[in-house]
Amino acid sequence: MSRLLPRSAAALLAAALVAGCINTDPNTGEPAPRGGQRYEFSEVQRNAEKLENGMTQLQVLYLLGSPAEESERKDVWVYLPERYGILIPAKALRLQFRDKVLVDFGYRPIILGERL
């Protein structure tokens, strides 16, 4: 039992350190968007209120900027918060396109660093 406690404490410490890891702008020290994402997630969320099915990829790009991730076929775009959602759950914005037209979008939870 005494061996379990140090391992648990070490695991919690490691998780806390990972959760604190975010990309920062080297010039300002501010959190930086992940991947190729153009804008901070808070700005993406504000602008996402204007999303409508039927928008073209170009219209979405103009509204939200480039996504953090996109599928190989470029028909799924994901916008991510600066924090990884390890200890505090977060959410990602996922957009689905068909023939370069927006057909579905919404937020998906990020729990323990994994998108559900």
KOLSE-618283 format. One record per atom (N, C-alpha, C): atom name; residue number from 0; x negated, y, z negated; residue in one letter. Coordinates in Angstrom, 1 decimal. Layout:
N
a, k, px, py, pz, r
CA, NUM, X, Y, Z, A
...
***
This chain:
116
a, k, px, py, pz, r
N, 0, -0.8, -1.2, 0.0, M
CA, 0, 0.0, 0.0, 0.0, M
C, 0, -0.9, 1.3, 0.0, M
N, 1, -2.0, 1.2, -0.7, S
CA, 1, -2.8, 2.4, -0.8, S
C, 1, -3.5, 2.7, 0.5, S
N, 2, -3.7, 1.7, 1.4, R
CA, 2, -4.3, 1.9, 2.7, R
C, 2, -3.3, 2.5, 3.6, R
N, 3, -2.0, 2.3, 3.4, L
CA, 3, -1.0, 2.8, 4.3, L
C, 3, -0.9, 4.3, 4.2, L
N, 4, -1.0, 4.8, 3.0, L
CA, 4, -0.9, 6.3, 2.8, L
C, 4, -1.9, 7.1, 3.5, L
N, 5, -3.2, 6.7, 3.5, P
CA, 5, -4.2, 7.5, 4.3, P
C, 5, -3.9, 7.4, 5.8, P
N, 6, -3.5, 6.3, 6.3, R
CA, 6, -3.2, 6.2, 7.7, R
C, 6, -2.0, 7.0, 8.1, R
N, 7, -1.0, 7.0, 7.2, S
CA, 7, 0.2, 7.8, 7.5, S
C, 7, -0.2, 9.3, 7.5, S
N, 8, -1.0, 9.7, 6.5, A
CA, 8, -1.4, 11.1, 6.4, A
C, 8, -2.2, 11.5, 7.6, A
N, 9, -3.1, 10.6, 8.1, A
CA, 9, -3.9, 10.9, 9.3, A
C, 9, -3.0, 11.0, 10.5, A
N, 10, -2.0, 10.2, 10.6, A
CA, 10, -1.1, 10.2, 11.8, A
C, 10, -0.3, 11.5, 11.8, A
N, 11, 0.1, 11.9, 10.6, L
CA, 11, 0.9, 13.2, 10.5, L
C, 11, 0.0, 14.4, 10.9, L
N, 12, -1.2, 14.4, 10.4, L
CA, 12, -2.2, 15.4, 10.7, L
C, 12, -2.5, 15.5, 12.2, L
N, 13, -2.7, 14.3, 12.8, A
CA, 13, -2.9, 14.3, 14.2, A
C, 13, -1.7, 14.8, 15.0, A
N, 14, -0.5, 14.5, 14.6, A
CA, 14, 0.7, 14.9, 15.3, A
C, 14, 0.8, 16.4, 15.1, A
N, 15, 0.5, 17.0, 13.9, A
CA, 15, 0.6, 18.4, 13.7, A
C, 15, -0.4, 19.2, 14.6, A
N, 16, -1.6, 18.6, 14.7, L
CA, 16, -2.6, 19.2, 15.6, L
C, 16, -2.2, 19.3, 17.0, L
N, 17, -1.6, 18.1, 17.5, V
CA, 17, -1.2, 18.1, 18.9, V
C, 17, 0.0, 19.0, 19.1, V
N, 18, 0.9, 19.1, 18.2, A
CA, 18, 2.0, 20.0, 18.3, A
C, 18, 1.6, 21.5, 18.4, A
N, 19, 0.5, 21.8, 17.7, G
CA, 19, 0.0, 23.1, 17.7, G
C, 19, -0.8, 23.5, 19.0, G
N, 20, -1.1, 22.5, 19.8, C
CA, 20, -1.9, 22.7, 21.0, C
C, 20, -1.0, 23.2, 22.1, C
N, 21, -1.2, 24.4, 22.5, I
CA, 21, -0.5, 25.0, 23.7, I
C, 21, -1.6, 25.7, 24.5, I
N, 22, -1.3, 25.9, 25.8, N
CA, 22, -2.1, 26.7, 26.6, N
C, 22, -2.0, 28.1, 26.3, N
N, 23, -3.1, 28.8, 26.3, T
CA, 23, -3.0, 30.3, 26.0, T
C, 23, -3.8, 31.0, 27.1, T
N, 24, -3.3, 32.2, 27.4, D
CA, 24, -4.0, 33.1, 28.4, D
C, 24, -5.3, 33.5, 27.7, D
N, 25, -6.4, 33.3, 28.4, P
CA, 25, -7.7, 33.6, 27.8, P
C, 25, -7.9, 35.1, 27.6, P
N, 26, -7.2, 35.9, 28.4, N
CA, 26, -7.3, 37.4, 28.2, N
C, 26, -6.4, 38.0, 27.1, N
N, 27, -5.2, 37.4, 27.0, T
CA, 27, -4.3, 38.0, 26.0, T
C, 27, -4.1, 37.1, 24.7, T
N, 28, -4.4, 35.8, 24.8, G
CA, 28, -4.2, 34.9, 23.7, G
C, 28, -2.7, 34.5, 23.6, G
N, 29, -1.9, 35.0, 24.5, E
CA, 29, -0.4, 34.6, 24.5, E
C, 29, -0.2, 33.2, 25.1, E
N, 30, 0.9, 32.6, 24.7, P
CA, 30, 1.1, 31.3, 25.2, P
C, 30, 1.3, 31.4, 26.8, P
N, 31, 0.7, 30.4, 27.5, A
CA, 31, 0.8, 30.4, 28.9, A
C, 31, 1.7, 29.3, 29.4, A
N, 32, 2.4, 29.5, 30.5, P
CA, 32, 3.2, 28.5, 31.0, P
C, 32, 2.4, 27.2, 31.4, P
N, 33, 3.1, 26.1, 31.4, R
CA, 33, 2.4, 24.8, 31.6, R
C, 33, 2.4, 24.5, 33.1, R
N, 34, 1.5, 23.7, 33.5, G
CA, 34, 1.4, 23.3, 34.9, G
C, 34, 1.4, 24.4, 35.9, G
N, 35, 2.1, 24.4, 37.0, G
CA, 35, 2.1, 25.5, 37.9, G
C, 35, 3.2, 26.5, 37.7, G
N, 36, 3.9, 26.4, 36.5, Q
CA, 36, 5.0, 27.2, 36.2, Q
C, 36, 4.6, 28.7, 36.2, Q
N, 37, 5.3, 29.5, 36.8, R
CA, 37, 5.0, 30.9, 37.0, R
C, 37, 5.3, 31.8, 35.8, R
N, 38, 6.5, 31.6, 35.2, Y
CA, 38, 7.0, 32.4, 34.1, Y
C, 38, 7.1, 31.7, 32.8, Y
N, 39, 7.0, 32.4, 31.7, E
CA, 39, 7.2, 31.8, 30.4, E
C, 39, 8.6, 31.2, 30.3, E
N, 40, 8.8, 30.2, 29.5, F
CA, 40, 10.1, 29.4, 29.5, F
C, 40, 11.2, 30.3, 29.1, F
N, 41, 11.0, 31.3, 28.2, S
CA, 41, 12.1, 32.2, 27.7, S
C, 41, 12.6, 33.0, 28.9, S
N, 42, 11.7, 33.4, 29.8, E
CA, 42, 12.2, 34.1, 31.0, E
C, 42, 12.9, 33.2, 32.0, E
N, 43, 12.4, 32.0, 32.1, V
CA, 43, 13.1, 31.0, 32.9, V
C, 43, 14.5, 30.8, 32.4, V
N, 44, 14.7, 30.6, 31.1, Q
CA, 44, 16.0, 30.4, 30.5, Q
C, 44, 16.9, 31.6, 30.8, Q
N, 45, 16.4, 32.8, 30.7, R
CA, 45, 17.3, 34.0, 30.9, R
C, 45, 17.8, 34.0, 32.4, R
N, 46, 16.8, 33.7, 33.3, N
CA, 46, 17.2, 33.7, 34.7, N
C, 46, 18.0, 32.5, 35.2, N
N, 47, 17.9, 31.4, 34.4, A
CA, 47, 18.6, 30.2, 34.8, A
C, 47, 20.1, 30.4, 34.6, A
N, 48, 20.5, 31.4, 33.9, E
CA, 48, 21.9, 31.7, 33.7, E
C, 48, 22.6, 32.1, 35.1, E
N, 49, 21.7, 32.5, 36.0, K
CA, 49, 22.2, 32.9, 37.3, K
C, 49, 22.2, 31.8, 38.4, K
N, 50, 21.7, 30.6, 37.9, L
CA, 50, 21.7, 29.4, 38.9, L
C, 50, 23.1, 29.0, 39.3, L
N, 51, 23.2, 28.6, 40.5, E
CA, 51, 24.5, 28.1, 41.1, E
C, 51, 24.1, 26.9, 42.0, E
N, 52, 24.9, 25.9, 41.9, N
CA, 52, 24.8, 24.8, 42.9, N
C, 52, 25.0, 25.4, 44.3, N
N, 53, 24.2, 25.0, 45.3, G
CA, 53, 24.3, 25.5, 46.7, G
C, 53, 23.2, 26.5, 47.0, G
N, 54, 22.4, 26.9, 45.9, M
CA, 54, 21.3, 27.8, 46.2, M
C, 54, 20.2, 27.0, 46.9, M
N, 55, 19.5, 27.7, 47.8, T
CA, 55, 18.3, 27.1, 48.4, T
C, 55, 17.1, 27.1, 47.5, T
N, 56, 16.2, 26.2, 47.8, Q
CA, 56, 14.9, 26.2, 47.1, Q
C, 56, 14.3, 27.5, 47.0, Q
N, 57, 14.3, 28.2, 48.1, L
CA, 57, 13.7, 29.6, 48.2, L
C, 57, 14.4, 30.5, 47.3, L
N, 58, 15.7, 30.5, 47.2, Q
CA, 58, 16.4, 31.3, 46.3, Q
C, 58, 16.1, 31.0, 44.8, Q
N, 59, 16.0, 29.7, 44.5, V
CA, 59, 15.6, 29.3, 43.2, V
C, 59, 14.2, 29.7, 42.8, V
N, 60, 13.3, 29.6, 43.8, L
CA, 60, 11.9, 30.0, 43.6, L
C, 60, 11.8, 31.5, 43.3, L
N, 61, 12.6, 32.3, 44.0, Y
CA, 61, 12.7, 33.7, 43.8, Y
C, 61, 13.2, 34.0, 42.4, Y
N, 62, 14.2, 33.3, 41.9, L
CA, 62, 14.9, 33.5, 40.7, L
C, 62, 14.0, 33.1, 39.5, L
N, 63, 13.5, 31.8, 39.6, L
CA, 63, 12.8, 31.2, 38.4, L
C, 63, 11.3, 31.1, 38.6, L
N, 64, 10.8, 31.4, 39.7, G
CA, 64, 9.3, 31.2, 40.0, G
C, 64, 9.0, 29.7, 40.2, G
N, 65, 7.8, 29.4, 40.3, S
CA, 65, 7.4, 28.0, 40.6, S
C, 65, 7.6, 27.2, 39.3, S
N, 66, 7.9, 25.9, 39.5, P
CA, 66, 8.1, 25.0, 38.3, P
C, 66, 6.8, 24.5, 37.8, P
N, 67, 6.9, 23.9, 36.6, A
CA, 67, 5.7, 23.3, 35.9, A
C, 67, 5.4, 22.0, 36.6, A
N, 68, 6.5, 21.3, 37.0, E
CA, 68, 6.3, 20.0, 37.7, E
C, 68, 7.3, 19.9, 38.8, E
N, 69, 7.0, 19.1, 39.8, E
CA, 69, 7.9, 18.7, 40.9, E
C, 69, 7.7, 17.3, 41.3, E
N, 70, 8.7, 16.7, 41.8, S
CA, 70, 8.6, 15.3, 42.3, S
C, 70, 7.7, 15.3, 43.6, S
N, 71, 7.3, 14.1, 43.9, E
CA, 71, 6.5, 14.0, 45.1, E
C, 71, 7.3, 14.4, 46.4, E
N, 72, 8.6, 14.2, 46.4, R
CA, 72, 9.4, 14.6, 47.5, R
C, 72, 9.9, 16.1, 47.4, R
N, 73, 9.5, 16.7, 46.3, K
CA, 73, 9.9, 18.1, 46.0, K
C, 73, 11.4, 18.3, 45.9, K
N, 74, 12.1, 17.2, 45.5, D
CA, 74, 13.5, 17.4, 45.3, D
C, 74, 13.9, 17.5, 43.8, D
N, 75, 13.0, 17.3, 42.9, V
CA, 75, 13.2, 17.5, 41.5, V
C, 75, 12.2, 18.5, 41.0, V
N, 76, 12.7, 19.6, 40.4, W
CA, 76, 11.8, 20.6, 39.7, W
C, 76, 12.0, 20.6, 38.2, W
N, 77, 11.0, 20.7, 37.4, V
CA, 77, 11.1, 20.8, 36.0, V
C, 77, 10.4, 22.0, 35.5, V
N, 78, 11.1, 22.8, 34.6, Y
CA, 78, 10.5, 23.9, 34.0, Y
C, 78, 10.3, 23.5, 32.5, Y
N, 79, 9.2, 23.8, 31.9, L
CA, 79, 8.8, 23.3, 30.6, L
C, 79, 8.5, 24.5, 29.6, L
N, 80, 8.9, 24.3, 28.3, P
CA, 80, 8.5, 25.3, 27.4, P
C, 80, 7.0, 25.2, 27.1, P
N, 81, 6.4, 26.3, 26.5, E
CA, 81, 5.0, 26.3, 26.3, E
C, 81, 4.6, 25.2, 25.2, E
N, 82, 5.4, 25.0, 24.3, R
CA, 82, 5.1, 23.9, 23.3, R
C, 82, 5.6, 22.6, 23.7, R
N, 83, 5.0, 21.5, 23.3, Y
CA, 83, 5.2, 20.2, 23.8, Y
C, 83, 6.4, 19.4, 23.2, Y
N, 84, 7.0, 20.0, 22.1, G
CA, 84, 8.2, 19.3, 21.5, G
C, 84, 7.8, 18.0, 20.8, G
N, 85, 6.7, 18.1, 20.1, I
CA, 85, 6.2, 16.9, 19.3, I
C, 85, 7.0, 16.8, 18.0, I
N, 86, 6.8, 17.8, 17.2, L
CA, 86, 7.4, 17.8, 15.8, L
C, 86, 8.7, 18.5, 15.8, L
N, 87, 8.8, 19.6, 16.7, I
CA, 87, 10.1, 20.3, 16.8, I
C, 87, 10.7, 20.0, 18.1, I
N, 88, 11.9, 19.4, 18.2, P
CA, 88, 12.4, 19.1, 19.5, P
C, 88, 12.6, 20.3, 20.4, P
N, 89, 12.4, 20.2, 21.7, A
CA, 89, 12.5, 21.2, 22.6, A
C, 89, 13.4, 20.8, 23.8, A
N, 90, 13.4, 21.6, 24.8, K
CA, 90, 14.2, 21.2, 26.0, K
C, 90, 13.5, 21.7, 27.2, K
N, 91, 13.7, 20.9, 28.3, A
CA, 91, 13.2, 21.3, 29.6, A
C, 91, 14.3, 21.5, 30.6, A
N, 92, 14.1, 22.4, 31.6, L
CA, 92, 15.1, 22.6, 32.6, L
C, 92, 14.8, 21.8, 33.8, L
N, 93, 15.8, 20.9, 34.2, R
CA, 93, 15.6, 20.0, 35.3, R
C, 93, 16.5, 20.4, 36.5, R
N, 94, 16.0, 20.6, 37.7, L
CA, 94, 16.8, 20.9, 38.8, L
C, 94, 16.7, 19.8, 39.9, L
N, 95, 17.8, 19.4, 40.5, Q
CA, 95, 17.8, 18.4, 41.5, Q
C, 95, 18.3, 19.1, 42.8, Q
N, 96, 17.5, 18.8, 43.9, F
CA, 96, 17.8, 19.4, 45.2, F
C, 96, 18.1, 18.2, 46.2, F
N, 97, 18.9, 18.5, 47.1, R
CA, 97, 19.2, 17.5, 48.2, R
C, 97, 19.1, 18.4, 49.5, R
N, 98, 18.3, 18.0, 50.4, D
CA, 98, 18.0, 18.8, 51.6, D
C, 98, 17.7, 20.2, 51.3, D
N, 99, 16.9, 20.5, 50.3, K
CA, 99, 16.4, 21.8, 49.9, K
C, 99, 17.6, 22.7, 49.4, K
N, 100, 18.7, 22.1, 48.9, V
CA, 100, 19.8, 22.8, 48.4, V
C, 100, 20.0, 22.3, 46.9, V
N, 101, 20.2, 23.2, 46.0, L
CA, 101, 20.4, 22.8, 44.6, L
C, 101, 21.8, 22.1, 44.4, L
N, 102, 21.7, 20.9, 43.9, V
CA, 102, 22.9, 20.1, 43.7, V
C, 102, 23.2, 19.8, 42.2, V
N, 103, 22.2, 19.9, 41.3, D
CA, 103, 22.4, 19.7, 39.9, D
C, 103, 21.3, 20.3, 39.1, D
N, 104, 21.7, 20.8, 38.0, F
CA, 104, 20.7, 21.4, 37.1, F
C, 104, 21.2, 21.4, 35.6, F
N, 105, 20.3, 21.3, 34.7, G
CA, 105, 20.6, 21.3, 33.3, G
C, 105, 19.4, 21.1, 32.4, G
N, 106, 19.6, 21.2, 31.1, Y
CA, 106, 18.6, 21.1, 30.2, Y
C, 106, 18.5, 19.6, 29.7, Y
N, 107, 17.3, 19.1, 29.5, R
CA, 107, 17.1, 17.8, 29.0, R
C, 107, 16.3, 17.9, 27.7, R
N, 108, 16.6, 17.1, 26.7, P
CA, 108, 15.8, 17.2, 25.4, P
C, 108, 14.4, 16.7, 25.6, P
N, 109, 13.5, 17.3, 24.8, I
CA, 109, 12.1, 16.8, 24.7, I
C, 109, 11.9, 16.4, 23.2, I
N, 110, 11.8, 15.1, 23.0, I
CA, 110, 11.6, 14.7, 21.6, I
C, 110, 10.3, 13.8, 21.5, I
N, 111, 9.5, 14.1, 20.5, L
CA, 111, 8.2, 13.5, 20.3, L
C, 111, 7.4, 13.5, 21.6, L
N, 112, 7.5, 14.7, 22.3, G
CA, 112, 6.7, 14.9, 23.5, G
C, 112, 7.2, 14.3, 24.8, G
N, 113, 8.3, 13.5, 24.7, E
CA, 113, 8.9, 12.8, 25.8, E
C, 113, 10.2, 13.4, 26.2, E
N, 114, 10.4, 13.6, 27.5, R
CA, 114, 11.6, 14.1, 28.1, R
C, 114, 12.6, 12.9, 28.2, R
N, 115, 13.8, 13.1, 27.7, L
CA, 115, 14.9, 12.1, 27.7, L
C, 115, 15.8, 12.3, 28.9, L
***
